[in-house]
């Protein structure tokens, strides 16, 4: 299996940046899945997004790329919520959803269409996966959102000088833009979902999950209720667990099977 760290110049960020990649292009002969369904089709691609304070490659679903025949692309997006900031050089949505996809297509001949291109993430990356997948439905066919930081309704109520236990008002203002209007703008995944539904466009398949002891549980339930009310098909799962790798390792295996089996 090839494990790569790639540096390229990002026009979205106006600087050189790096991403990591795993390509399961070799494995021992005779392994149980060698002749399986996943290996009878072209290699799929999963864009895997890290959480707040994380970075590329700090969580990897070991063994699954070989079993289900998919490459993993792991960008580093700082603490951006994978949104396009107002400042020059902070277009992280564009970097992941357009620029990096096109780079992977051109350089590795992968992620050729939504039928074999998926996106998933945890916490902030779960928000990023939902938002990016809904922003680029022609690119991503399936979305996996684990313990997603769906905090847009919370940040909409913040005032200058305020914040929460994670970060202050200025940080959220830098990520989401004007907080007084955030619920009505594309920074809100609900807005993107409503636009896709109204246009009749195909909405990517969605799998959401959250632990019942997770501090983001109510946020995820709220998104689940929104999708139900809008009649947008999706899978939603809860089980015992908190905001940690024990839960994420369990569910990334389930999501990968749902995406690629």
N, C-alpha and C positions, 0 to 999 in steps of 0.2 A: 504494500500500500504506500502510495506516494504522499508524503507530508511536506507541504510547501509553505514558505513565507514569501510573499510577492510584494515588491515595492513598485508603485506606479504613480504617475503624476495625475492628481485629481483636479479637474477643472472646477468641479463643484466646491471643493475645499480650497482651491487656489494654492495647493502645496502638494508635495509628495506625501503619500500615505502608504500604509501596508495593510494587507489582509492575509489570512491564512486559508489554506485549502487542503482538503484530503481527497485523494482520488484512489479508489480501490481497484487499481489496475493489475494487481497481482495477488495471488493467494495460493496456498498449497493445493495441489491436485487432490481430488477425491473428497473435498469438504462436503458436508451434507447438502448445502444449498447450491452447489456448483451448477447443477442442471435444473434449478428451480425456475419458476415463472419469471422472476425478476431479472434473471440472466438471459432470458430469451428476447429481451427488448433493449433498446439503446439505454445507456446510462442516464439516470435522472439526476437532478441537482437540487440540493436543499441549501437555501440561504439561512444561516443560523445566527441569531442575534443575541448578544450578551445583555446583561442587565446593568442597572445603575452601579457605578464604580467598577464595572467589569471591563473586559477587553477580549479581543479575538482569541479563541482557543481555550478560554478558561472553563468551558464545559463542552465535552465531546461525547456523543453516544457511541462508546467503544463497541466494536464488533458488528454494529448495525449496517454501516456502509457496505461491508463485504457481503453480508447476508442478503441485503435488499438492492444491491447494485446502484448506489447513488453516491455522487460526490457531495462534499460539504464545502460551502464558501462561508468564511467567517470574517466579516469586516470589524474594524474597531471604529466606533462612532462616538467616543467620549461619553458624556452624560447628556446627550442631545435629544433624547426621546425619539430619535430618528426623524426629526422634523426639520424643515428648512427654516433656519433662523433669519432674522432681518439683516444681520450684519453680513458683509461680504465674507465668503469663505466658510459659511456655516450651513451649506445646503446639503444636509445629511440625508434627507429623503431622496433627493435627486441622486446623490452619490450611491445609495444602496439600490434604489428602484430602477434607475436608468443606467447610470455610468458603469457600475460594477457588473450588472447583468450583461451589458454590451461588451465589456472587456472580457468576461468569461466566455461569451459566445465567440468573440473574435479570436481569442488566444487559445482556448481549449476545446472549442466546438461543442460546448455543453449548453444546457438551458435554452434549447432552441425554440421552445414553445410552452404554453401554460400546461399542456398535458404532462410535461415532465419537469416542471419547474415549481418548487414549493418554497414556502418561507415559514419559519418558526422562531420563537424566542421566549425567554422567560423574564418575568417582572417588567422592567422598562422595555426589554426586548419583546415581551408579549404584546405590549402596547404597540411597539414598532412593527411587529409582524402583522397585526390586525390593520393598522393604519396604512402601512406600505402595500399590503395585499389588496386592500380596498381602493387605494389610490392608483394601482396598476393592475386592474383585473385582466388585462390582455396579456400580462406577463406571468402572473402567479396563479396557478390553478387551485392550490390548496394552501390553507393557513392553519398553523398550529400555534395556539396562544396559551402559554402556561403561566398561571399565577399573575395575570397581566396587571400592570400598574395603570388601570383605567381610571385615572384621577382627574379627568377633565372637569367633572362637575365640582370637585373639591377646589381646584385651583381657580375656577370661575368666581369663587366667593372671596378670594384673597384680596387684601388691600396693601398698598405700600407700607413697608415696615413690618408686615406680617410674614407668614410662612407656616411650615409644619415641622415635625421632628426631623425630616429628611433634608429640607433646603428652604431658603428664604424666598420672599416674593420676587426679588430681582432675578433669581435663577429661573423661576417658572415663567416670568415675563420674557426672559431671553429665549427660552425654549418655545413657548406657546404664542408669543406675541401679546397683543392687548387682551388681558384676562377678562375684561368686561364684555368682550364680544366673542370669546373663544368658543362658546357653545354654538354659535351660528356660523362658524368658519370651518374650513376644511381641516384644521388642526384637530377637530373633533371627529373621531371615526364614525359616529352616528350620522353626521352630515354626509360623509362619503357614502355610507350605506344607503341613505335615503335617496341620494342622487342616482346611484346605480339602479335602485329599484324603480325610480320614476322614469329613467331613460329606457328601461327594459333591457339593459345590458346584463350579461352573464355575471353573476356574483361568485367569487371564488368559494369553494367549499371551506367550511370553518369548523375547527375542533377547539373548544375551550375547556380548560380544567383549572381547578383551584382546590387547595386543601381546606378542610373545615375548620382548622385552627389558624389559617392564614389571615393576617391583618388586612389583606386586600379582598377578602371573601365577599363582602357586601358590594364592592365595586364590580366584581365579576358577575354577581347575581343581577346587578342592575343592567349590565350589558346583555346578559342572557334574556332578561325580561324585555328589554328593548327589541332585540332580534325576534323574539316570539311575537311581540305586539305588531311588528312590521311584517310578519309572515316570511321572514328570511330564514331558510333552512340552515341548521347548524347542529353540531353535537355539543352538549355541555355535560361535564362530569365533575362531581365532587366526591372526595373520599378523605379519610383521615390523613392529616398531614399539615405541615406548616410551610413557611417560606424558606425551603432549604433543598439541598441537592438530593436528599432521600426521596422527596416527592417528585422532583424534576427528572431524576433518573428513571423512576417508575413510569412516568407518563410520556417521556420522550420516546421510550420504546413502544408504547401503545400508539403514539401519534405517527411514528415512522412506519409501523405496520399498516396503519390506516392510510397513509400516503402512498406507500410503495409496494405493498404485498400483492 
